[in-house]
Amino acid sequence: MIGVRVRLTFPEALVREPIMARLVTEQGVVPNIRRADVGEHSGWIVCELDGEAVAIDRALEWLGAQGVQVDLLGDIVES
């Protein structure tokens, strides 16, 4: 298991979509939201994603494919 800290930025078209719920159910990773600011037209979340290394990689690719901007914040912790 690893954890990675990321900033996820959501464009207006995705603000109302259940992206984080789908991340859990479809990608098998667990987000721990540390900070967030979500408005009508955009939003961002800083969170730690926990899971198997392969699942984290797949989840980050999936988020990008959905239109979410993914910025790695550099903290990777193995547990």
N, C-alpha and C positions, 0 to 999 in steps of 0.2 A: 504494500500500500504506500502511496505517496500523496502529498498534498502540494498544490501549486497555487500561488496567489496571482490573481488576474484582475484586470479592470475590463469590464464588459460595457460597451457603449451601444445603445439601441437607437436606431433612427425612428422617426415618427411612425413609420408603417408597422413597426414591431412593438411599440410601447404597450399596446393593449393585448399582445399575444402572450400565451402562457409558456414562454420559452424556458423559464427556470423549471417549471413542472415537467415539461417534456425532457429537459436535460436529465432529470432524475429518473423518470420512467423509461425513456428510450436509450439513454447512454450509460446508465448505471453508475453515475458519479453523484457525490453528495456535496452541495454547495453550502458553505457557511458564510452568510452575507455579513460583511463587516461595516460597510458604509453604502449608502445609496442615495440617489437623487433622481426621482422620476417625475416628469411633468407631462403636460399634454403633448408636446412636440418632440421630446427626446428624453433620454434617461441614461444613467450609468450606475453600475454596481461594482464595488470592489468586494471580491469574495475569495475564499479559499475553496478549491475544488479537491475533494478527497476521493481516492479510488485506486484501482490498479493502474499501473503506468500506461498500459495499452488503452484502457478505457478513458483515461485523461487525454491522451493524444487524440483518440477518436472524437471525444467530446469537443475539444478545441477546434478540430477541423469542421465538425458538424455546426458549431456556433458560427464560424466564419461563413459556411455555406448558407446559413439562414439569413445572413446579412448583418450579423452582430460584429462589431469591431472588437477584436481580442488583443489586449496588450498584456504581455507577461510582465509581472512586477518583480521577477527574479528570485522569489523564495520557493525553493523546492525542498520539501522535508520528507524524508523516508521514515515510515513508522513500522 
